[in-house]
Amino acid sequence: MVVLNKIYTKTGDDGTTALGTGERRPKNDLRIDAYGTVDETNAVVGLVRLHAGPDEKVVDDVLGRIQNDLFDLGADLATPETDQDLGYEPLRISESQVSAIEAAIDELNADLSPLRSFVLPGGSQASAYLHLARTVSRRAERLMVELAAVETINPAAVRYMNRLSDYFFVASRYLNDKGEKDVLWVPGQNR
């Protein structure tokens, strides 16, 4: 359980932060950067939800679930795999969370026509923010892959982030009147 009675502790004033294992790491550590970027993704999802209209409940419901999953993912990344007894079972992203994102992608994609060009960020406000969420989640994924090259991380966490950026892309098209208001790239248009 999380209890936050005092927001500032001054323990990070030396440029370090604590992981779920109690280990302290520099705030510019790759692991901290990875879960910080996951948190940034979550903040962008909050912006999307502010701009999704009431007719877009199918997307908003999934985004609410995603926000909770992203906190799970942050907890997963903040607790390195270790042999030490932590006194609790670390929270890890599960394959069922990956499968849930895949099902959400399939549900929305069923109503979309196939693409014949790349999509530029735009259309509706919610769609544009979904593209921002997509790019931030891709950055988080790249950091997680970089981290996985030097430390053990949960492979389901990387799969989750990979699917998540795909969900954001499909949801952006769905919120653009099911792709009808997509802004398409025209190669060489301004030559």
ABEGO torsion letter per residue (X at the ends): XBBBABABAGAAAAGBBBBAAGBBBBAABAAAAAAAAAAAAAAAAAAAAAABBAAAAAAAAAAAAAAAAAAAAAAAAABBBBABBAGBBBBBBBAAAAAAAAAAAAAAAAABBBBABBBBBEEBAAAAAAAAAAAAAAAAAAAAAAAAAABBBBAAAAAAAAAAAAAAAAAAAAABGGGAABBBBBBGAAX
